[in-house]
Amino acid sequence: MKIVNLPLEQIKPYWRNARKNDKTVDALKQSIKSYGFNQPLVLDTSNVIITGHARFKAVMQLGYSEVPCVLVDLDEKKAKEYRIADNKLHEMTMWNNDELSIEMREIG
């Protein structure tokens, strides 16, 4: 895996991004302020975002000039599949409420 820092002006959002993520941007901004930018964007060979549209919006609003990116060489069909799979897989996740309660208590 190759991670490179790219200026934000070189990164292009996917023109047909199907996710409506504006509501998550403020929460992501808080997360990035608290914990740093720790999850690179994933881009195709033309610097078009495959995953990370909301993170991209958040760092734009925070005034970042560049971010780490993973560059992947996928054909257009595979990029579309990955873009959808990466987002849809999160919807299948369930919380173990007992374990979550323990974590939350330990955090305070």
Secondary structure, DSSP 8 states (H G I E B T S, - for coil): --EEEEEGGG-B--TT-----HHHHHHHHHHHHHH---S-EEE-TTSBEEE-HHHHHHHHHHT-SEEEEEE----HHHHHHHHHHHHHGGGG----HHHHHHHHHHH-
